[in-house]
Amino acid sequence: MLTTLPADSVHYAKLSVLLWKHGRHDLAEQLGWTKKENDADGSRKSATAREAAQECARDIEQLGTAYIKLAQIASTRQDVLPPEYVDAFGRLQDDVEPVSVEELEAIMEEGLGAKPAVLFSRFDRSPLASASIGQVHRAALQDGREVVVKFRRPGIAQQATEQLGSLKRLAAMVDDKTEIGKQFRFRSLVGAVEYALKSELDYCQEANHLQHLAENLKAFDRIRVPLPVSQMVCSDVLVMEYLSGPAIKDVSGVVLNEVDTTALADELVRAYLQQILIDGLFHADPHPGNLILHEGGKIGLLDGGMVVSLPPMLRREIAALLLAFSAGEGERAAAIANRIGQTDVGFDAQAFRTAASRVVASAGDGKFDSLSLGRTQVEFLNVAGSHGLVLPFEMILLSKAFLQLETTLAQLNPDQDAKAIIRGYTLELLADRAKEQLSVSQIAAAALDSAALASNLPARMNEFSRLLAENQLRVDVDAIDEAALLAGLGKIANRITSGLIVAAMIVGASLIMRMQTGAQLFGYPVLATIFFLLAAAIGLVLLYKATIADER
């Protein structure tokens, strides 16, 4: 039975209704959520699976931001969700009921100190997009520059924080109490949601992400990142330059034929590999609505909200993991996963290696009509979780990014061998970074050390061989002195014995004190007094040896 906090009750009640309505009453029952009387029909009956999935997506939309974000990330888990639900949850990416312009004007006035009519020469009242966290409108600055204005929905931060807390407690219960939780590790999934929400709820942080991405990708001529407008950024409002062009998913084949899509796809893959392996900061939400075909045959990379930072050590392990995936080396991938993951009690390393090898081997030849690299990562995460190995939540967001990216790459160049590009360019990137990090002085010092080693090695090998042949080779081992150890143990035993004797004498003297005897010393029985004096003398000797004699 799930024990709930008062703040969780409303959220869990809504989730219970959702599970019962859409046929997951088994999971609801495992959590102790009983069916409400007004849910007498049980799971819904739909004419088609697609209609059921679309209705489920609409119901999730009503639950709130954290649940929408969870569904967005879960939409990449094709190993968990049926295809109809993957498609339906993908709709949540950029299709949410808009906020009124009057509310947005109040937000801007509070955050930037002025209404849109003052800051802009034109402000479009109809939204360009309306998502679960923010809403985007086109506008023009007073100097004529075209921009977009992104507003954070009112009250969304507090709502998301409350929902996230409930989801974290629920995920812990699901993972501990249900089989599906043990298999799919919802704690990690909710951890990815938490990371994404913290990044997306603060537009100052998003502006910082956009600036860093633009700087890191400036060497890629075919990639454009919109820059924020200085002095027009706060936690609730973000003004940035407008990049024109349709989403790549909406571009017709006729238009794509006029663009070098092979070079475009290749540069997109290279840009992402640099973000992940070199910069340690990658755009984790390249869904079809965030990639546009910009003027001049360039790709516009929109929305810097969900940007993931990778620590250097994890970055290196991910590079090794991608190389193992692209080369079809499942056992090496399993060994890397063991290093970066956390194991549960009962984790079977051999069984995991076997299952992981099968997943990686089944990835085929790397083209998009076979198992994709993103799908390989998802299957790999699933196998790891089911065997008791929990990988970092960054891996969930990475697999999400690859799956979304591959949708665009498949449209640009269906015959592209993604794994060959990743394998070749990953090695190239790592080699270039190694060259950059080696200064002339470091190379010279390493060369001198190598020369000294090479010149001295023959003489040292000859000396070693001579000593070995003449039986004069000696090895000094800094080990414990056995004699000193035994002497120390003897001292300890003697002092323990003396202490026991002293204690016995004191106890005996105390008992004699209670007896009526004729002879007395200092007003007490003679024998008892002698025992007390002897005990005191022995105690003083022991104290002297422990505090003074041993120090010498």
N, C-alpha and C positions, 0 to 999 in steps of 0.2 A: 504493500500500500504506500503510495506517495504521500509523504508528509509535506504540507505546503505552508509557506508563510502567508500572512494575510494579504501581502502585496502580490503574491503569486496567484491567488485564487481566481481572479478574473481571467488572467492569461490562460491558466490551465483549463478553466471551464470552456473557453473558446476553442482551445486545442482539442479538448475531449469531443466537442460537437463536430469539429472538422474530421477527426479520425473516424468517429462513428458514421458520419455522413458519407465518407468516401471509402468505406470498406476496410478500414484498418482497425476494426473493433478488437482484433486480437492484441494489438499493441496497447490499446486503451485499457483492456482488461488486465494485462500484465502490470500496468502502472497503477491499477486500482481505481480507474475512472469508470464508474458505472454509467450505463445509458440513462439519459433523462427520460421522463415520462413523455415529454412532447416530441421525443425522437423515436416514436413507436415504429416508424417504417424501417429503422435500422439503416444500413448502408444504402446510398442512393441508387436508383435504377436509371440508367441512361441508355439512350438509343445506341450510342457509339462510345468507344473508348476516348475518342477525341473530344466529344462533348463533355464527358466526365472530367477530363484533364483541364479543359478550359474553365469549367465551373469551379474546379479545385483552385485554379490560379486566381479566379475572381474572389473566392473566399479568403485566400491567403492575403490578397491585396487589402482586404478589410481588417486584417489582424494588426497591421502596422509595419513600420520601417524595418525592424530587426528581422521579422518573419519574411518580409519581401527579400531582404538581403540574403537570408538563409536559403530561400528558394532560388535566388539567382545563382548562388554558388553551387547549390545542389543540382541545378540544371546541367552542370557539366558532368555529374556523376551518372554517366550512361550505364554503368554497371549496377546502379541502384534503381534508377527510374526507367519506366517504359518510354519508348520514343515519343508517344503522345504527350507525356508529362514534361519531357525535356523541351519540346517545342512550346508548350503552354507556359512553362515557367520562364522561358526565354522572352515571352511577351512582357514580362514584368520589368525588362531592362529600361524601357523608355516610354511607357504608356500608363500614366496614372492621372487621376482627376486633377485638373489644375486649381491653383489658389487664385482668388480674386485679385485684380490689379490694385484695388484699394488697400488690401492687406500688405501687398508688396511695397507700395509707396510708403507706408508707415515703417516697414522694416528698413528701407533705404534711408529715410530721414533720420531714424535713430542711429543707424550704423555709420553713414557717411555725412550726416549733417545737412542734407538737402534732398528735396524730392527730385524725381526724374526730370521734370520740366525745367529745373534749374541746371542740372548737370549735363543734360543731353539736348542736342538740337532736334532729335527725333527719338521717340521711344515707342516701339510696337507693343500694343496692348495684348495682342494674341501671342501666346507662348510658342517659342520655337520647339521646345520639348518640355515635358513634365514628368519628372522621375520621382522615385520614392523619397528622396532626400531634398532635391532641389528642383527649381524651375528656371528655364532659360528664356530670355527675351532678346530680340535684336534691338540695337539702338545705334545712334551716331553721336560722337562727341561734338563739342562746339567747334572744333577745328575741322570737322568733316570726316574723321576717321571712323570706319565701320567697326563696331564692337558688339559683343554679346554680354548680357548682364545675367549673372547667375545668383538666384536668391535661395537661401535656405528656408525650408518650410517652417512656419511659426510653431514653436513648442516641440519641434521634432527631436531636439537633443535630449530633453528630459524623457520623452516617450521612448526613445531608442534605448536610453540607459536602463530604464525600468524593465523593458522587454528583454534586454540582453541579460540582465541579472536573472530573470526567470528562466531564460533559455539555458544559461550555464548550469543552474541547479537541476533543470530537467535533463540536460545532456548527461550529467553525472549519474543520475538515477537510471536513465535508459542504458548507458554503457555497463552499469553494474548489474542490472536486473534482467535485461532482455538479451536474447540471442542476436537480434539484429544490431543492438548496440555494441556487443562484443565483436561483431564482424566489421561494422562500418565506422566505429570510433567517432561518435557524434561530438565528443569533447573537442577533438581536433577541428571538426567542421565549425563548431561554434567559436573556437579560438580564431579561426580565419575570419568569421563574421565580425568578431570583436575588433580585430586589427583593422579590417576594412572600414568599419563604422567610425572608429576613432580618427582615422585619416580623412574620411569624407565629410565628417560633421564640422570640421574647422576649415573655412575657406582661406584663412591665412596660410595654413599648412599646404593647401592645394596650390596656392599661388607660388609658394616656395618650390613645390614639386615641379611645376611647369617651368620655372626658371632653370632648375637643375637639369631637367630632361632636355630642354632646348640647348643648353650649353654642352651637355654630354653628346648630343646627336648632331652637332653643327657640322661634322665632317661628312654627314650623309646628305648629299644634295637633293635626294628625292623624298626626304622626310621633313615635314614641317610641324612644329609644335607652337600653338598660340601662346603669346606672352601676355602676362597680366599688365594692366595699366597702373603705373605707380600712383600712389595716393588715392586709389579707388578700390581698396581691398580692406575688408574687415571680416570678422568671424561669420557674419550672416550674408555678406554681399561680395561678389567677385566680378570685376569688370575686366575683360580680356579682349584681345584683338579677334576679329571675326575672320574665319577661314571659309571661303566659299567652296561649294562643290557638293555633289550628292554622295550619300553613303555608297561605298563600293558595292554593297549587296544590291543596290538599286540601279547600278550602271548597266546599260544594255551591252550586248556583245558587239554591236556595231561600233560603239564608242571605244570599247576595250581594244578592238582591232587596230585602232589608230594610236595606241599607247604601247610602249615596250614593256609588256606585262611581265616578261621573263626577268628583265633587269629590275623591275619594280618589286617583284616577289623576292628576288635574291637579296635586294637591299633591305627589305623589311625583315627578313630572317637574320641578316647580319646585324642590323640595328638592335634587334631583340637580344641576340647573343652577347653583344657588347654591354647592353644594359645589365644582363644577368651575371655575366662572368667577369667583367672588368669594372664597370661603374658601381655595381652592387646596389643599383636603384632601378627597378623596372616597372613599367606601366602594366598593371595586373588586370586591366579591364578592357582589352581590345575587342569588345563585342562589335558586331557589324555596324551598330549605330555610331561607334566612336572612331571608325576609320573611314575617311572620305577621300574621294578623288579630287584633289585640289588642282587649281589651274597650273598649266605647264606639265601635266602628267605626274604630279607629286602626290604623295599620301599625306593627308592631314591627320595627326594623332591627337584626338580631342579628349577632354576630361582627365585632369590630373588628380582626381580624388583618390582612387584606389592605386596607390603607388607603394611598392614593397621595398623595404631596405633589407639587404642581405649582409650579415657579418662576414668578414674575410674568410674565416675557417669554413663556414657553411658554403660560401661561394666556391671555394676550391673543391669541396666534396660534390657539389652539384655539377661542376664541370666534369669531374671524373664519372659521375653517374650518367650524364648525358652521353659521354663517350662510350660508356658500357652499353647503354641502350642502343645507340646508333650502330655499334659493332656487333650487337646480338650476344653480348657476354653476360649472361644472367647470373652466374656465380659471382663474378666481380661486382655486379650491381648489388647483389645480396650482401656481400662483405662491406660495401660502402654504406648501405642502409643500416647495418649493425652498428657502425661507428657513429652515425648521426641520430639514431633513434633511441627510444627508451623501451626496455623490455618489461613485460609483465611476468609474474610468477608462472612457471610452466612453459616459458617460451622454448620452442623446439627449433634450434638453429638449423639442423639438417633438413627438417621438413620444410622450413621456410626457403632454404637455398634451392631445394628441388622445385617447389612451386614457383619461386621467382624466376628460375631458369626457363620454366615452361612458358611463363608470361612473356619474357623477353624474346624467346625463340619464336613465339607465335606472331611476332610483330611483322613478319613478312619482309618484303624487299624495300620498305620505306616509302613507297609511293602512296598517294592519297586514296587509292582504291583498296589499299590494304589497311591493316591496323596502324593508326597514326601514332606519332610520338606522344602526343597528348593523351591519347587513349591508353598507350602503354603505361604512362605514368599513373593514370587513374587505376588501371588493373593492378599495377605494382603496389599502390597504396592500399588497395583492397586486400591483396594477399598478405601484405605486411600486417595489417590490422587483424585479420582473421587468425594469424599465427601468434599474436601477442606482441607485435613490434609496432610502436606508435612513432611515426615520423613527424618532424616539425610541421607546424601548420603552414609554414612558407611553402612547403611542397604541394599543399592543396591549392594554394593560390597560383603556384607556378603551373600546375597541371591545367587549372582553369584557363590561364592565359594562353597556353599552348593550344588547347582545344579551340578556343575562340579565334586565335590567330590562324589556325589551319583552315577554318571556314573561309576566310578571306584569301589565303594562299591558294586554296583549291580553285577558287573562281578566277584568280589571276593567271595561274599556270598549273593546270591539273596534272601535267606530266612531270612536275618538279620532284626530284629525289631529295626530299627534305633531310633525310638522315645523312646522305652523303655531304650535303652542304654543311650541316651541323658538325659532322665529324671533321671535315677539312678546315672549316673556319674556326672551330673551337681550338684546334691545335695552333692555327695561325695566330689567333688572338693571344693565347697564352705565351707563345714564343715571343711575340712583339712586346708583351708586358714584361717578360723576363729581360729582354734587351734594354727596355727603358729603365728598369730598376738597377741595371749594372752600370756603374760609372766607370770612367777610364781608369781611375785610381784603383777601384775594386778589381778590375780585370788584370791590371798590372801586378797587384799584390798576389792575386791567385796564380798568375803565371810564374812569379818568382818562387812562391811556395811549392808549386808543382815541379819546377826545375830543381829546387833543393832536394825534394823528395826523390826525384828520379836519379840525381847524381849520388846521393848517399845510400840508396837502396841496395846496390850490389855489395858494397862493403859490409853493410849491416847483415845482409843475408849470409855472407861468408862467415862472419863472426858467430852468428847464431848456429850455423852448421858445424863449426869447429867445436864450440862448447857442447853441442849435443853429441858429437862423435866421441869426445874425450870424457863424457859423463861428468862434465863440470857445470852443466846448466842447473841453476838454482832458481827456485821461485819463492819469493818472500810473501807470506800470507799474514795479513794483519788480523789475527783471530783473538778470541778470548783466552787469557792466561788461565789454564786449568788449575794450577796450584793456588793461584790467588782466589779463584772462584771457590774452591773447596775450603780454603782458610776462612773466607768470608762467611760461607754457610755454617762452618763450625762455630764462629763467633755468635752468629744469630741463634743457633741451637743452644749454646751455653747460656746466653742471656735470657732466652725464653724459659729455660729450666730454672735459672736463678730467680726469675720473676715469680714462677709458680711456687718455689720454696718460700719466698718472702710472703706471698699471699697466704700460704698454708700456715706459716708462723703467726701472722696477724690474726687469722681466723681462730687458731688454737689458743692464742693469748686471750682473745675476747671471750672464749668459752670458759677459760680458767678463771677469768675475772669474776665470773658469776658464782664461783665455788667458795665456800667458807674454809680458809686455811689458817694455820697458826702463824707461820713465818711470813713477814711482810717486808717490802722494800719500797721506800717512798710512799708508804701508805697503801700499797697494792700487793697482791700475792707475789712472792719472789719469782716463781717460775714464769708467771705471765709477764712480769716486768723484764725479765731476761730475754724472753722471746721478742718483746717489742723493741728492746735495744739492739738485738741481733738483726732484726728485720730492718731497722733504721740504718744500721751500719752497712749491711749488704746493699740496700737501696742507694746509699750515698756512693758506694764503690761503683755500682752499675751506672749511675748518673755521671760520675767522673769519667769512666771509660767511654761512654757514649758521646759526651760533649767536649772533652778535652783530649784524652789520650788518642782517640781515633783521628783527630785533626792533625796530630803530629805524624 
